[in-house]
Amino acid sequence: MKVLGIETSCDETGVAVYDTAIGGAAGLRAQALYSQVALHAEYGGVVPELASRDHVRKLLPLIRQTLAEAGLTPADLDGVAYTAGPGLVGALLVGAGVARALAWALEVPAIGVHHMEGHLLAPLMADDPPAPPFVALLVSGGHTQLVAVEGIGRYRLLGETLDDAAGEAFDKTAKLLGLPYPGGPQLAALAERGVPGRFRFARPMTDRPGLEFSFSGLKTQVLLAWQGSDQSDQTRADLARGFEDAVVDTLAIKCARALDAAGCDTLVVAGGVGANARLRARLREMCAARGGRACFPPPALCTDNGAMIAFAGALRLVAGQHDDAAIRAVPRWDMATLAPV
């Protein structure tokens, strides 16, 4: 089954074709991604109306480009998958409307995919994919969650952030340090030049039982340290390193607890922050010490992309699941309500 995947949940327009007959990483026939970073940089963050309009401009050309790179025509498609939520409702409606119209015209099934399930399943496209049960850390600008995965569509929330997501905390901390948008990757790059240990911040909520997260207080600690410093370039780098170390340590501690709670030693990490090199190294080390493994998608598939939507949608379409003709956009959507495959 050849499935077209469309991702328009926020500020990136992603399109891909996944072929279940090939499977694995090789099943990804082609993909294209357009980022709106330059568009939103002037405003220091995503402007929803501008994001929606840019999806309208870019989506159809990207579909044509992706099909051409895959050596396919629209008539070769067997199904269409699109991000139905969570996300910005206007942006979601662009992808949903195009996907439903295309599926109707081609007389093929279509399915709305949960954005975070797309992230969660992205590591399963690897040549040596993990098999459930495992624990998933979903860590991005909008989500920080620990999920016990018994199978596709069988998810149990173990813990989540009570305030800022880890990626959001990265972006906000970068902004208060004067780094340009998007701040998270800028802060991680700056941390490479920082002196470890010069600034040590709290590892929030690790001094008590539980699997919840809280990152908002870290921003305040960094701000106070910055305001009381000489504000040199080296101090900025040292603060970035101290902040990154605090987030990485906190995530690793909570992941170890989640693995204990779920009774397994396989950890799947997905979402934009999952591309962070220091986090990857720390979680690999932690899982190896337990005799387990940590699994990550390629860095290019950590951020929002059409490949993860095509893959997640293909798994459900092959299982016989599909939606009716309604155009579906769900800005808030609990992943625990998804049907099992």
C-alpha positions as CSV (number, residue, x, y, z in Angstrom):
1,M,0.0,0.0,0.0
2,K,1.4,3.4,-1.0
3,V,0.3,6.1,1.4
4,L,0.7,9.8,1.1
5,G,1.3,11.5,4.4
6,I,0.5,15.2,5.0
7,E,1.7,17.2,8.1
8,T,0.5,20.8,8.7
9,S,0.0,20.9,12.5
10,C,2.1,24.0,13.1
11,D,4.9,25.8,11.2
12,E,6.3,23.1,8.9
13,T,4.7,21.7,5.8
14,G,5.6,18.0,5.4
15,V,4.7,15.5,2.7
16,A,5.9,11.9,2.2
17,V,5.1,8.7,0.5
18,Y,5.4,5.4,2.5
19,D,5.2,2.0,0.8
20,T,4.2,-0.8,3.1
21,A,5.1,-3.4,0.5
22,I,8.8,-2.4,1.0
23,G,8.6,-1.7,4.8
24,G,11.3,-0.4,7.2
25,A,13.3,2.6,6.3
26,A,13.3,1.6,2.7
27,G,9.6,2.0,2.6
28,L,9.9,5.7,2.6
29,R,9.8,6.4,-1.1
30,A,10.2,10.2,-0.9
31,Q,9.6,13.1,1.4
32,A,9.8,16.9,1.4
33,L,9.7,19.5,4.1
34,Y,9.2,23.2,4.1
35,S,10.0,25.2,7.3
36,Q,8.3,28.5,8.1
37,V,11.2,29.6,10.4
38,A,12.1,32.6,8.3
39,L,8.5,33.7,8.1
40,H,7.9,33.7,11.9
41,A,11.4,34.8,13.0
42,E,10.4,38.5,12.7
43,Y,7.8,37.9,15.4
44,G,9.8,35.7,17.7
45,G,7.3,32.9,17.5
46,V,4.6,31.2,15.4
47,V,1.8,33.4,14.2
48,P,-1.1,31.0,13.6
49,E,-2.8,32.9,10.7
50,L,0.4,33.3,8.8
51,A,1.2,29.6,9.3
52,S,-2.1,28.6,7.8
53,R,-1.7,30.8,4.8
54,D,1.8,29.5,4.1
55,H,0.5,25.9,4.3
56,V,-2.0,26.9,1.6
57,R,0.8,28.2,-0.6
58,K,3.2,25.4,-0.1
59,L,1.2,22.2,0.3
60,L,0.2,21.4,-3.3
61,P,3.6,22.1,-4.8
62,L,5.2,19.9,-2.1
63,I,2.8,17.1,-3.0
64,R,3.7,17.3,-6.7
65,Q,7.4,17.4,-5.8
66,T,7.2,14.4,-3.5
67,L,5.2,12.3,-6.0
68,A,7.6,13.1,-8.7
69,E,10.6,12.1,-6.6
70,A,8.9,8.8,-5.7
71,G,8.2,8.2,-9.4
72,L,4.5,8.1,-8.8
73,T,1.3,9.8,-10.0
74,P,-1.7,10.5,-7.8
75,A,-3.4,7.5,-9.4
76,D,-0.7,5.2,-7.9
77,L,-1.7,6.1,-4.3
78,D,-3.7,3.6,-2.2
79,G,-4.4,5.9,0.7
80,V,-3.9,9.3,2.3
81,A,-2.9,10.1,5.9
82,Y,-2.9,13.5,7.4
83,T,-2.4,15.1,10.8
84,A,-5.8,15.6,12.4
85,G,-4.4,17.0,15.7
86,P,-3.2,18.2,18.1
87,G,-2.1,21.5,16.6
88,L,-3.2,24.9,15.4
89,V,-6.7,24.5,14.1
90,G,-6.3,26.6,11.0
91,A,-3.1,24.9,10.0
92,L,-4.7,21.5,10.6
93,L,-7.6,22.3,8.4
94,V,-5.4,23.1,5.5
95,G,-3.8,19.6,5.5
96,A,-7.1,17.9,6.4
97,G,-9.0,19.6,3.6
98,V,-6.4,18.8,0.9
99,A,-6.1,15.2,2.1
100,R,-9.8,14.6,2.2
101,A,-10.3,16.2,-1.2
102,L,-7.5,14.1,-2.8
103,A,-8.8,10.9,-1.2
104,W,-12.3,11.6,-2.5
105,A,-11.1,12.3,-6.0
106,L,-8.9,9.2,-6.1
107,E,-11.5,7.0,-4.4
108,V,-9.0,5.8,-1.8
109,P,-9.3,5.7,2.0
110,A,-8.1,8.5,4.2
111,I,-7.2,8.6,7.9
112,G,-6.5,11.4,10.4
113,V,-3.4,10.7,12.4
114,H,-2.6,11.8,15.9
115,H,0.5,14.0,15.7
116,M,2.2,12.6,18.7
117,E,1.5,9.0,17.6
118,G,3.3,9.9,14.5
119,H,6.3,11.0,16.6
120,L,6.0,7.9,18.8
121,L,6.0,5.5,15.9
122,A,8.8,7.2,13.8
123,P,11.6,5.0,15.4
124,L,9.7,1.9,14.1
125,M,10.8,2.9,10.6
126,A,14.4,1.9,11.5
127,D,15.9,-1.3,10.1
128,D,16.0,-2.8,13.6
129,P,12.8,-1.4,15.1
130,P,11.9,-1.9,18.8
131,A,9.0,-4.2,19.6
132,P,6.4,-3.4,22.2
133,P,6.2,-3.3,25.1
134,F,8.4,-0.2,25.6
135,V,8.3,3.2,27.2
136,A,8.2,6.2,25.0
137,L,9.5,9.7,25.9
138,L,7.7,12.2,23.7
139,V,9.6,15.4,24.1
140,S,9.0,18.5,21.9
141,G,8.1,22.1,22.0
142,G,4.5,21.3,22.9
143,H,4.7,18.0,24.8
144,T,6.8,16.2,27.4
145,Q,5.2,12.9,28.2
146,L,6.2,9.4,29.3
147,V,3.9,6.7,27.8
148,A,3.8,3.0,28.3
149,V,3.3,1.3,24.9
150,E,1.8,-2.1,24.9
151,G,1.1,-2.0,21.1
152,I,0.1,0.4,18.4
153,G,-2.9,2.3,19.7
154,R,-2.5,0.8,23.2
155,Y,-1.0,3.7,25.2
156,R,-1.0,4.5,28.9
157,L,0.2,7.9,30.1
158,L,2.7,7.5,32.9
159,G,3.6,11.2,33.5
160,E,3.7,14.5,31.7
161,T,4.8,18.1,32.3
162,L,2.7,20.3,34.6
163,D,3.7,23.5,32.8
164,D,6.2,24.2,30.0
165,A,7.3,21.3,27.8
166,A,11.0,20.7,27.6
167,G,11.3,22.2,24.1
168,E,9.2,25.2,25.1
169,A,11.6,25.8,28.0
170,F,14.6,25.6,25.7
171,D,13.0,28.2,23.4
172,K,12.0,30.6,26.2
173,T,15.4,30.3,27.9
174,A,17.1,31.0,24.7
175,K,15.0,34.1,24.2
176,L,15.9,35.5,27.6
177,L,19.5,34.9,26.8
178,G,19.1,37.0,23.7
179,L,19.4,34.1,21.2
180,P,17.5,34.4,17.9
181,Y,14.4,32.4,17.0
182,P,14.1,29.4,16.9
183,G,15.9,29.4,20.2
184,G,16.1,25.7,21.2
185,P,18.6,24.6,18.6
186,Q,20.6,27.9,19.1
187,L,20.8,27.2,22.8
188,A,22.0,23.6,22.3
189,A,24.7,24.8,19.9
190,L,25.8,27.5,22.4
191,A,25.9,24.9,25.2
192,E,28.7,23.1,23.3
193,R,31.0,26.0,24.2
194,G,29.9,26.2,27.9
195,V,31.9,25.1,30.9
196,P,30.2,22.2,32.6
197,G,29.4,22.8,36.3
198,R,30.0,26.5,36.4
199,F,26.2,26.9,36.8
200,R,24.2,24.1,38.4
201,F,20.5,24.4,38.3
202,A,17.8,22.3,40.0
203,R,16.7,19.0,38.6
204,P,13.0,19.8,39.1
205,M,10.7,17.2,40.8
206,T,13.4,14.6,41.0
207,D,13.6,14.8,44.7
208,R,10.2,13.2,45.1
209,P,8.4,10.2,43.7
210,G,6.5,10.4,40.5
211,L,6.8,10.8,36.8
212,E,5.6,14.4,36.3
213,F,7.8,17.2,34.9
214,S,8.1,20.9,35.6
215,F,10.5,23.1,33.6
216,S,9.1,26.6,34.1
217,G,11.2,27.2,37.2
218,L,14.4,26.5,35.4
219,K,13.8,29.6,33.2
220,T,13.6,31.8,36.3
221,Q,16.8,30.3,37.7
222,V,18.7,31.0,34.4
223,L,17.2,34.6,34.3
224,L,18.4,35.4,37.8
225,A,21.8,34.0,37.2
226,W,22.1,36.0,33.9
227,Q,21.0,39.2,35.5
228,G,23.5,38.8,38.3
229,S,26.4,37.9,36.0
230,D,28.9,39.9,33.8
231,Q,26.7,38.9,30.8
232,S,29.7,38.0,28.7
233,D,29.6,35.6,25.8
234,Q,31.3,32.9,27.8
235,T,28.8,33.3,30.7
236,R,26.0,33.0,28.2
237,A,27.5,29.8,26.9
238,D,28.0,28.5,30.5
239,L,24.4,29.3,31.4
240,A,23.2,27.4,28.3
241,R,25.3,24.4,29.3
242,G,24.0,24.5,32.9
243,F,20.4,24.7,31.6
244,E,20.8,21.9,29.1
245,D,22.5,19.6,31.7
246,A,19.6,20.2,34.1
247,V,17.0,19.3,31.5
248,V,18.9,16.2,30.2
249,D,19.5,15.0,33.8
250,T,15.8,15.5,34.7
251,L,14.6,13.6,31.6
252,A,17.1,10.7,32.2
253,I,16.1,10.3,35.9
254,K,12.4,10.3,35.0
255,C,12.9,7.9,32.1
256,A,14.7,5.4,34.4
257,R,11.8,5.6,36.8
258,A,9.3,5.0,34.0
259,L,11.2,2.0,32.8
260,D,11.1,0.6,36.4
261,A,7.3,1.4,36.6
262,A,6.6,-0.3,33.3
263,G,8.9,-3.3,33.9
264,C,10.8,-3.0,30.7
265,D,14.2,-1.8,29.5
266,T,13.5,-0.4,26.0
267,L,13.1,3.3,25.7
268,V,11.8,5.0,22.5
269,V,12.5,8.8,22.3
270,A,10.7,11.0,19.8
271,G,10.0,14.6,19.2
272,G,12.1,17.6,18.3
273,V,14.1,17.6,21.6
274,G,15.0,14.0,20.8
275,A,17.5,15.3,18.2
276,N,19.6,16.9,21.1
277,A,23.0,15.1,21.0
278,R,23.6,15.3,24.7
279,L,20.2,13.9,25.6
280,R,20.7,11.0,23.1
281,A,24.1,10.2,24.6
282,R,22.8,10.3,28.2
283,L,19.8,8.1,27.5
284,R,21.8,5.6,25.5
285,E,24.2,5.3,28.4
286,M,21.4,4.9,31.0
287,C,19.6,2.2,29.0
288,A,22.9,0.3,28.3
289,A,23.7,0.3,32.0
290,R,20.3,-1.5,32.5
291,G,21.0,-4.0,29.8
292,G,18.4,-2.4,27.6
293,R,18.4,0.0,24.6
294,A,17.3,3.5,23.7
295,C,15.8,4.0,20.2
296,F,15.7,7.2,18.3
297,P,14.5,8.2,14.8
298,P,17.0,9.8,12.5
299,P,17.5,13.5,13.5
300,A,15.6,14.6,10.4
301,L,12.5,12.7,11.5
302,C,12.6,14.1,15.1
303,T,11.0,17.4,14.1
304,D,7.6,17.6,12.4
305,N,7.6,15.8,9.1
306,G,5.3,14.0,6.6
307,A,7.2,10.7,6.8
308,M,6.0,9.9,10.4
309,I,2.4,10.7,9.4
310,A,2.6,8.5,6.2
311,F,4.0,5.6,8.3
312,A,1.5,5.9,11.2
313,G,-1.4,6.3,8.8
314,A,-0.2,3.3,6.7
315,L,-0.1,1.0,9.7
316,R,-3.8,1.9,10.5
317,L,-4.9,1.8,6.8
318,V,-3.4,-1.7,6.4
319,A,-5.3,-2.8,9.5
320,G,-8.5,-1.7,7.8
321,Q,-9.0,1.5,9.7
322,H,-10.1,4.7,7.9
323,D,-12.3,7.7,8.5
324,D,-15.5,8.9,7.0
325,A,-15.7,11.8,4.5
326,A,-15.7,14.5,7.2
327,I,-12.8,16.9,7.3
328,R,-11.4,16.3,10.8
329,A,-9.3,18.8,12.8
330,V,-8.8,18.2,16.6
331,P,-6.7,20.9,18.2
332,R,-6.7,19.0,21.6
333,W,-6.7,15.2,21.4
334,D,-5.9,12.6,24.1
335,M,-3.7,9.9,22.6
336,A,-5.2,7.4,25.1
337,T,-8.5,7.5,23.2
338,L,-7.0,6.1,20.0
339,A,-8.2,2.7,18.7
340,P,-5.8,-0.2,18.9
341,V,-4.4,-1.8,15.8
